[in-house]
Amino acid sequence: MKKLITAETIRQQHAAGKQRLEVELPATIITPEARTLATQLHIELVESVAPRKEKTGTAVPAASAIPQRAERPAPHPEELAAIRAAIVARLPKGSVSDDVIEQLIRKALDEKSAGVAAVASGPAEAKSEGAGYGIKHVKGSSVQFSRFDGAGAGNTVGLSDVITASDHSPMAAGYMAWSNCFFPWTLTYDEIDVILEGELHIRHQGKTVIGLPGDVIFIPKGSAIEFGTPSTVRFLYVTYPADWQNQ
């Protein structure tokens, strides 16, 4: 289980007279409020990336001793620059070395390749079958994502609508998945999110709600929020009305 550092954690550190807090990534999550408060209270967050471990707890063998997976395509320079800028923006200035930043960039690229590998340039797809009486059954394991342009350039966010107005439903449902990015969004419809994997951060009016697997989040129409995750996320959304993209 990951350790969560909140604004309250920072207040406790400050009350104890501590000006430095060691943070091990990716086992620790720091909320945006905690970062802001740490800066205000002059508490240095020193982040380091822990060596990856096998399930047995032993260190992973050297690269020469394990099968090598196919190399991913070299990232575009603009993608690298966007990832670096996003990472640096979330770190207190001067608290992390260039080597650690490079490790975080490589981790972000690995998670983006693994977590949103199904994002395609074509239309989203999912296998479904009619169960009679107007019932539609969607196979979750068959869902394929298309890129959600609303997340902005440089962000690879997967979207798949599986229940729409064409199903004669007043509500829509679908899946979203992405890794290591945040983007603003204003809802012109009501939405319910059910987190399936990872963690979903929703920032609204200075506060952040963090949804974990099994959690349900309701976002009312008219909310101006920031969607995001510092790791990976996959969730099911339900919207009203069904044609949310045209509201």
C-alpha positions as CSV (number, residue, x, y, z in Angstrom):
1,M,0.0,0.0,0.0
2,K,1.3,3.4,-0.9
3,K,2.0,6.1,1.7
4,L,0.0,9.3,1.4
5,I,1.5,12.7,2.4
6,T,-1.2,15.3,2.9
7,A,-1.3,18.9,4.1
8,E,-1.8,17.6,7.6
9,T,1.4,15.6,7.4
10,I,3.3,18.8,6.4
11,R,1.7,20.6,9.4
12,Q,2.9,17.9,11.7
13,Q,6.4,18.1,10.3
14,H,6.4,21.9,10.8
15,A,5.1,21.6,14.3
16,A,7.9,19.2,15.1
17,G,10.4,21.7,13.8
18,K,11.5,19.6,10.8
19,Q,12.5,21.3,7.7
20,R,13.3,18.3,5.5
21,L,11.1,15.3,4.6
22,E,12.5,12.3,2.8
23,V,10.1,10.8,0.2
24,E,10.5,7.5,-1.6
25,L,8.9,7.2,-5.0
26,P,6.8,5.6,-6.3
27,A,5.7,4.2,-2.9
28,T,4.6,7.6,-1.7
29,I,1.9,9.9,-3.0
30,I,2.1,13.7,-2.2
31,T,-1.1,15.7,-2.6
32,P,-1.0,19.0,-4.4
33,E,-2.1,20.8,-1.2
34,A,0.9,19.2,0.7
35,R,3.4,20.4,-1.9
36,T,1.9,23.9,-1.8
37,L,2.0,24.0,2.0
38,A,5.5,22.6,2.2
39,T,6.7,25.4,0.0
40,Q,4.9,28.0,2.2
41,L,6.4,26.5,5.4
42,H,9.8,26.1,3.8
43,I,9.9,22.3,4.3
44,E,12.1,20.6,1.7
45,L,10.6,17.5,0.1
46,V,13.5,15.4,-1.0
47,E,12.3,12.7,-3.4
48,S,14.2,9.6,-4.5
49,V,13.2,6.6,-6.6
50,A,13.5,3.3,-4.8
51,P,15.0,0.3,-6.6
52,R,12.3,-1.9,-8.1
53,K,11.8,-5.2,-6.1
54,E,10.4,-8.6,-7.1
55,K,7.4,-10.0,-5.2
56,T,9.8,-12.1,-3.1
57,G,11.4,-8.8,-1.8
58,T,14.7,-9.5,-3.5
59,A,16.3,-7.0,-5.8
60,V,15.6,-7.4,-9.5
61,P,18.6,-9.2,-11.3
62,A,20.8,-7.2,-13.6
63,A,19.5,-6.6,-17.1
64,S,21.7,-9.3,-18.6
65,A,20.2,-11.9,-16.3
66,I,16.5,-11.3,-17.2
67,P,14.7,-11.6,-20.5
68,Q,14.6,-8.3,-22.4
69,R,11.3,-7.0,-23.6
70,A,11.1,-5.3,-27.0
71,E,12.3,-1.7,-26.9
72,R,9.6,0.9,-27.0
73,P,9.8,3.5,-29.9
74,A,12.0,6.5,-29.1
75,P,9.7,9.2,-27.7
76,H,9.3,12.4,-29.6
77,P,11.3,15.3,-28.2
78,E,8.1,17.3,-27.6
79,E,6.7,14.4,-25.6
80,L,9.9,14.2,-23.5
81,A,9.8,18.0,-22.9
82,A,6.1,17.9,-21.9
83,I,6.8,15.0,-19.4
84,R,9.8,16.8,-17.9
85,A,7.9,20.0,-17.6
86,A,5.0,18.2,-15.8
87,I,7.4,16.5,-13.4
88,V,9.5,19.6,-12.6
89,A,6.3,21.6,-12.0
90,R,5.2,19.2,-9.3
91,L,8.6,19.3,-7.5
92,P,9.9,22.0,-5.1
93,K,12.6,23.9,-7.0
94,G,16.1,22.4,-6.4
95,S,14.9,19.5,-4.2
96,V,15.5,16.7,-6.7
97,S,18.6,16.1,-8.8
98,D,18.7,15.7,-12.6
99,D,19.4,12.0,-12.2
100,V,16.2,11.5,-10.2
101,I,14.2,13.5,-12.7
102,E,15.5,11.3,-15.5
103,Q,14.4,8.3,-13.6
104,L,11.0,9.7,-13.1
105,I,10.8,10.5,-16.9
106,R,11.7,6.9,-17.7
107,K,9.1,5.6,-15.2
108,A,6.5,7.9,-16.8
109,L,7.3,6.6,-20.3
110,D,7.1,3.0,-19.1
111,E,3.8,3.5,-17.3
112,K,2.4,5.4,-20.3
113,S,3.3,2.5,-22.6
114,A,1.9,-0.1,-20.2
115,G,-1.1,1.8,-18.8
116,V,-2.5,3.3,-22.0
117,A,-1.1,0.8,-24.6
118,A,-4.6,0.2,-25.9
119,V,-5.1,3.9,-26.9
120,A,-5.5,3.8,-30.7
121,S,-5.8,6.5,-33.3
122,G,-9.0,4.9,-34.6
123,P,-12.5,4.7,-33.0
124,A,-12.9,3.0,-29.6
125,E,-14.3,-0.5,-29.7
126,A,-15.8,-2.9,-27.2
127,K,-17.5,-6.3,-27.7
128,S,-21.2,-6.3,-26.6
129,E,-24.2,-8.5,-26.9
130,G,-27.9,-8.0,-26.5
131,A,-29.5,-9.9,-23.6
132,G,-33.0,-9.2,-24.6
133,Y,-35.6,-6.7,-23.3
134,G,-33.3,-3.8,-24.4
135,I,-30.4,-5.0,-22.2
136,K,-26.9,-4.5,-23.5
137,H,-23.9,-6.4,-22.1
138,V,-20.4,-4.9,-22.7
139,K,-17.4,-7.1,-22.2
140,G,-15.0,-5.0,-20.1
141,S,-12.0,-7.1,-21.2
142,S,-12.7,-6.2,-24.8
143,V,-12.6,-2.4,-24.4
144,Q,-10.2,-0.5,-26.7
145,F,-9.5,3.2,-26.2
146,S,-9.3,6.1,-28.6
147,R,-7.5,9.3,-27.8
148,F,-9.5,11.9,-25.9
149,D,-8.6,15.2,-27.5
150,G,-10.2,17.2,-24.6
151,A,-7.2,16.4,-22.5
152,G,-5.0,18.7,-24.5
153,A,-2.0,18.3,-26.7
154,G,0.8,16.2,-25.3
155,N,-1.6,14.2,-23.0
156,T,-2.4,10.6,-24.0
157,V,-5.8,9.9,-22.4
158,G,-7.8,6.9,-23.5
159,L,-11.6,7.2,-23.8
160,S,-14.2,4.5,-24.8
161,D,-17.9,5.2,-24.9
162,V,-19.8,1.9,-24.5
163,I,-23.4,3.0,-23.7
164,T,-24.7,6.0,-25.7
165,A,-27.9,7.7,-26.8
166,S,-27.9,5.3,-29.8
167,D,-28.7,2.5,-27.3
168,H,-31.9,4.5,-26.4
169,S,-30.5,5.3,-23.0
170,P,-30.9,8.7,-21.2
171,M,-27.5,8.0,-19.7
172,A,-24.1,7.2,-21.2
173,A,-21.3,5.1,-19.8
174,G,-17.7,4.4,-20.8
175,Y,-14.2,3.9,-19.7
176,M,-11.2,6.2,-19.3
177,A,-7.6,5.4,-18.7
178,W,-4.3,7.2,-18.6
179,S,-0.9,7.6,-16.8
180,N,0.9,10.5,-15.3
181,C,-1.0,13.6,-16.4
182,F,-3.5,16.2,-15.2
183,F,-5.8,18.3,-17.3
184,P,-8.6,20.9,-16.6
185,W,-12.2,20.1,-17.5
186,T,-15.6,21.8,-17.0
187,L,-18.6,19.5,-16.8
188,T,-21.8,20.5,-18.7
189,Y,-23.5,17.4,-17.4
190,D,-23.7,15.2,-14.3
191,E,-21.1,12.4,-13.9
192,I,-20.4,9.5,-11.7
193,D,-17.0,7.8,-11.7
194,V,-16.2,4.3,-10.4
195,I,-12.5,3.8,-10.0
196,L,-11.4,0.3,-11.2
197,E,-7.6,0.6,-11.1
198,G,-5.0,3.1,-9.8
199,E,-6.0,6.4,-8.4
200,L,-8.1,9.3,-9.7
201,H,-7.3,12.8,-8.4
202,I,-10.1,15.4,-8.8
203,R,-9.2,19.0,-7.8
204,H,-12.0,21.5,-7.2
205,Q,-12.0,24.8,-5.5
206,G,-8.6,24.2,-3.9
207,K,-9.4,20.8,-2.6
208,T,-8.4,17.4,-4.0
209,V,-10.5,14.2,-3.8
210,I,-8.5,11.0,-4.4
211,G,-10.4,8.0,-5.6
212,L,-9.0,4.5,-5.2
213,P,-10.3,1.2,-6.6
214,G,-13.9,0.6,-5.5
215,D,-14.5,4.3,-4.7
216,V,-17.4,6.1,-6.3
217,I,-17.3,9.9,-7.1
218,F,-20.2,12.2,-8.1
219,I,-19.3,15.4,-10.0
220,P,-22.3,17.7,-10.5
221,K,-23.0,19.7,-13.7
222,G,-21.2,23.0,-13.9
223,S,-18.1,21.9,-11.9
224,A,-14.8,23.3,-13.1
225,I,-12.2,20.7,-12.1
226,E,-8.8,19.2,-12.8
227,F,-8.7,15.5,-13.6
228,G,-5.5,13.7,-13.1
229,T,-3.3,10.9,-11.7
230,P,0.4,10.9,-10.6
231,S,0.5,7.2,-11.5
232,T,-2.1,5.4,-13.5
233,V,-5.9,5.2,-13.5
234,R,-8.7,3.3,-15.1
235,F,-12.3,4.1,-14.3
236,L,-15.9,3.7,-15.4
237,Y,-18.0,6.8,-15.9
238,V,-21.7,7.3,-16.1
239,T,-23.1,10.6,-17.4
240,Y,-26.5,12.3,-17.7
241,P,-27.6,13.2,-20.3
242,A,-26.2,10.6,-22.7
243,D,-25.0,13.1,-25.3
244,W,-22.5,14.7,-22.8
245,Q,-20.1,15.6,-25.6
246,N,-22.7,17.9,-27.2
247,Q,-23.8,19.7,-24.0
